[in-house]
Amino acid sequence: MTGSSAGGVLGRRRFVLTAAGSVAGASVATFASPTTIAAAGPSPAPNPIPGGLELAPGFVIHVFPAGDPTITLPFSGLTPLGFDVEPTTITDFRGSSALAYHVGRARGNDGKMYNLETDIRAFEGEYVVDGAARSGAFALI
C-alpha cells in the first residue's frame, strides 16, 4: 500500500504498523522493564472467550461485534450486536477495553483502490490463567 496522509489516503500497511507499534510500545513501557521481563519470563497467554463469530464451518474466531446495532458495516455487511456485548476476547478479564471499526478505501501498489474495513481492539488489565492472576496489555488487529 502506498499513500500519504497529506493526500487523504493512508496506506493500510502504514496504519496497521503504526497502530501495532503504538500499542506494543505502550504495553512494554507500562507493564515491564527489561529486568522484570528477564527475571519473570513471559506470562502465559490468556484464554479466549467461549463462542464468537463462525467464519466458516468449524472455524470460530473468539470475537463478538460490539457496538451500535443500527449500523451495518458497508463491505462485510457485519452488524454489531449491541452496546452490552463483551468487547474483550479474553476469559476471566478485568480491565479496560477499547474498540474501533475503521471503514475506507486504500490504494494498492498496483494502483487499484481496495475497500478497507478493520476491527481493532486493545485491552489492559488482569486476567486469570491456571488459577493465577496475571496482568498485561494486548491488541487485536
C-alpha positions as a Markdown table, in Angstrom:
| # | Residue | x | y | z |
|---|---|---|---|---|
| 1 | Met | 0.0 | 0.0 | 0.0 |
| 2 | Thr | 1.1 | 3.5 | -0.7 |
| 3 | Gly | -0.2 | 6.8 | 0.2 |
| 4 | Ser | 0.2 | 9.7 | 2.5 |
| 5 | Ser | -1.9 | 11.5 | 5.0 |
| 6 | Ala | -1.4 | 14.7 | 3.1 |
| 7 | Gly | -3.2 | 13.4 | 0.1 |
| 8 | Gly | -6.0 | 12.0 | 2.1 |
| 9 | Val | -5.0 | 8.3 | 1.6 |
| 10 | Leu | -3.4 | 6.3 | 4.4 |
| 11 | Gly | -1.8 | 3.0 | 3.4 |
| 12 | Arg | -3.2 | 0.0 | 5.2 |
| 13 | Arg | 0.3 | -1.3 | 6.0 |
| 14 | Arg | 1.4 | 2.1 | 7.5 |
| 15 | Phe | -1.8 | 2.3 | 9.5 |
| 16 | Val | -1.5 | -1.2 | 10.9 |
| 17 | Leu | 2.2 | -0.9 | 11.7 |
| 18 | Thr | 1.7 | 2.4 | 13.4 |
| 19 | Ala | -1.2 | 1.1 | 15.5 |
| 20 | Ala | 0.7 | -2.1 | 16.4 |
| 21 | Gly | 3.8 | -0.1 | 17.3 |
| 22 | Ser | 1.9 | 2.3 | 19.4 |
| 23 | Val | 0.1 | -0.5 | 21.4 |
| 24 | Ala | 3.3 | -2.5 | 21.8 |
| 25 | Gly | 5.3 | 0.4 | 22.9 |
| 26 | Ala | 2.7 | 1.5 | 25.5 |
| 27 | Ser | 2.3 | -2.1 | 26.7 |
| 28 | Val | 6.0 | -2.6 | 27.3 |
| 29 | Ala | 6.5 | 0.8 | 28.9 |
| 30 | Thr | 3.5 | 0.4 | 31.2 |
| 31 | Phe | 3.9 | -3.2 | 32.4 |
| 32 | Ala | 7.5 | -4.2 | 32.5 |
| 33 | Ser | 11.1 | -3.1 | 32.4 |
| 34 | Pro | 13.7 | -5.4 | 30.7 |
| 35 | Thr | 14.9 | -6.5 | 34.1 |
| 36 | Thr | 11.4 | -7.8 | 35.2 |
| 37 | Ile | 10.8 | -9.5 | 31.8 |
| 38 | Ala | 14.1 | -11.4 | 32.1 |
| 39 | Ala | 13.5 | -12.3 | 35.8 |
| 40 | Ala | 9.9 | -13.3 | 35.5 |
| 41 | Gly | 9.9 | -14.8 | 31.9 |
| 42 | Pro | 6.9 | -14.4 | 29.6 |
| 43 | Ser | 3.4 | -14.7 | 31.1 |
| 44 | Pro | 1.2 | -17.4 | 29.7 |
| 45 | Ala | -1.3 | -16.3 | 27.1 |
| 46 | Pro | -4.8 | -15.6 | 28.3 |
| 47 | Asn | -7.6 | -18.0 | 27.5 |
| 48 | Pro | -10.1 | -16.9 | 24.8 |
| 49 | Ile | -13.7 | -16.2 | 25.5 |
| 50 | Pro | -16.1 | -19.0 | 24.6 |
| 51 | Gly | -18.0 | -18.7 | 21.3 |
| 52 | Gly | -17.6 | -16.0 | 18.8 |
| 53 | Leu | -18.1 | -15.5 | 15.1 |
| 54 | Glu | -18.1 | -18.6 | 12.9 |
| 55 | Leu | -16.4 | -17.5 | 9.7 |
| 56 | Ala | -16.6 | -21.0 | 8.1 |
| 57 | Pro | -18.0 | -24.3 | 9.3 |
| 58 | Gly | -15.9 | -25.2 | 12.4 |
| 59 | Phe | -13.7 | -22.0 | 12.1 |
| 60 | Val | -14.6 | -19.7 | 15.0 |
| 61 | Ile | -12.8 | -16.5 | 16.0 |
| 62 | His | -13.4 | -15.6 | 19.6 |
| 63 | Val | -14.8 | -12.2 | 18.9 |
| 64 | Phe | -18.2 | -10.6 | 19.2 |
| 65 | Pro | -19.0 | -7.5 | 17.3 |
| 66 | Ala | -19.9 | -4.9 | 20.0 |
| 67 | Gly | -21.4 | -1.6 | 19.1 |
| 68 | Asp | -24.4 | 0.2 | 17.7 |
| 69 | Pro | -26.8 | -2.4 | 16.2 |
| 70 | Thr | -28.4 | 0.2 | 13.9 |
| 71 | Ile | -25.1 | 0.4 | 11.9 |
| 72 | Thr | -24.1 | -2.1 | 9.2 |
| 73 | Leu | -20.5 | -2.1 | 8.0 |
| 74 | Pro | -20.6 | -1.5 | 4.3 |
| 75 | Phe | -18.1 | -4.1 | 2.9 |
| 76 | Ser | -18.5 | -7.1 | 5.2 |
| 77 | Gly | -22.2 | -6.5 | 6.0 |
| 78 | Leu | -21.4 | -7.0 | 9.7 |
| 79 | Thr | -23.9 | -5.5 | 12.1 |
| 80 | Pro | -22.7 | -5.0 | 15.7 |
| 81 | Leu | -24.8 | -6.9 | 18.3 |
| 82 | Gly | -25.3 | -4.0 | 20.8 |
| 83 | Phe | -23.6 | -2.0 | 23.5 |
| 84 | Asp | -23.9 | -4.7 | 26.1 |
| 85 | Val | -21.8 | -7.2 | 24.1 |
| 86 | Glu | -18.5 | -8.2 | 25.5 |
| 87 | Pro | -15.7 | -6.2 | 23.6 |
| 88 | Thr | -12.8 | -8.3 | 25.0 |
| 89 | Thr | -11.6 | -11.6 | 23.6 |
| 90 | Ile | -10.1 | -12.8 | 27.0 |
| 91 | Thr | -11.8 | -15.0 | 29.5 |
| 92 | Asp | -11.6 | -14.0 | 33.2 |
| 93 | Phe | -10.5 | -10.5 | 32.3 |
| 94 | Arg | -11.0 | -7.3 | 34.4 |
| 95 | Gly | -9.7 | -4.1 | 33.0 |
| 96 | Ser | -10.2 | -1.6 | 30.2 |
| 97 | Ser | -11.1 | -2.3 | 26.6 |
| 98 | Ala | -11.1 | -0.1 | 23.5 |
| 99 | Leu | -12.7 | -0.9 | 20.2 |
| 100 | Ala | -12.7 | 0.8 | 16.8 |
| 101 | Tyr | -14.1 | -0.1 | 13.4 |
| 102 | His | -12.5 | 1.7 | 10.5 |
| 103 | Val | -14.0 | 1.9 | 7.1 |
| 104 | Gly | -12.5 | 3.4 | 4.0 |
| 105 | Arg | -10.6 | 2.8 | 0.8 |
| 106 | Ala | -6.9 | 2.2 | 0.2 |
| 107 | Arg | -4.8 | 2.3 | -2.9 |
| 108 | Gly | -2.6 | -0.7 | -3.6 |
| 109 | Asn | 0.9 | -0.7 | -5.2 |
| 110 | Asp | -0.9 | -2.0 | -8.3 |
| 111 | Gly | -2.8 | 1.4 | -8.4 |
| 112 | Lys | -6.2 | -0.3 | -7.7 |
| 113 | Met | -8.5 | 1.0 | -5.0 |
| 114 | Tyr | -9.5 | -1.5 | -2.4 |
| 115 | Asn | -12.2 | -1.5 | 0.3 |
| 116 | Leu | -10.8 | -1.5 | 3.8 |
| 117 | Glu | -12.6 | -2.4 | 6.9 |
| 118 | Thr | -10.9 | -3.1 | 10.3 |
| 119 | Asp | -11.8 | -4.2 | 13.8 |
| 120 | Ile | -9.1 | -3.1 | 16.1 |
| 121 | Arg | -9.2 | -3.8 | 19.9 |
| 122 | Ala | -6.9 | -3.1 | 22.8 |
| 123 | Phe | -7.1 | -4.4 | 26.3 |
| 124 | Glu | -5.2 | -3.6 | 29.5 |
| 125 | Gly | -5.8 | -5.3 | 32.8 |
| 126 | Glu | -5.8 | -8.5 | 34.8 |
| 127 | Tyr | -6.6 | -12.0 | 33.6 |
| 128 | Val | -6.5 | -15.5 | 35.1 |
| 129 | Val | -4.7 | -18.5 | 33.7 |
| 130 | Asp | -4.4 | -21.8 | 35.6 |
| 131 | Gly | -5.8 | -20.1 | 38.7 |
| 132 | Ala | -3.1 | -17.4 | 38.8 |
| 133 | Ala | -3.8 | -13.7 | 38.3 |
| 134 | Arg | -1.7 | -12.0 | 35.6 |
| 135 | Ser | -1.7 | -8.5 | 34.2 |
| 136 | Gly | -0.9 | -7.3 | 30.7 |
| 137 | Ala | -1.9 | -5.3 | 27.6 |
| 138 | Phe | -3.0 | -6.8 | 24.4 |
| 139 | Ala | -4.1 | -5.7 | 20.9 |
| 140 | Leu | -6.3 | -7.4 | 18.3 |
| 141 | Ile | -5.6 | -6.0 | 14.9 |
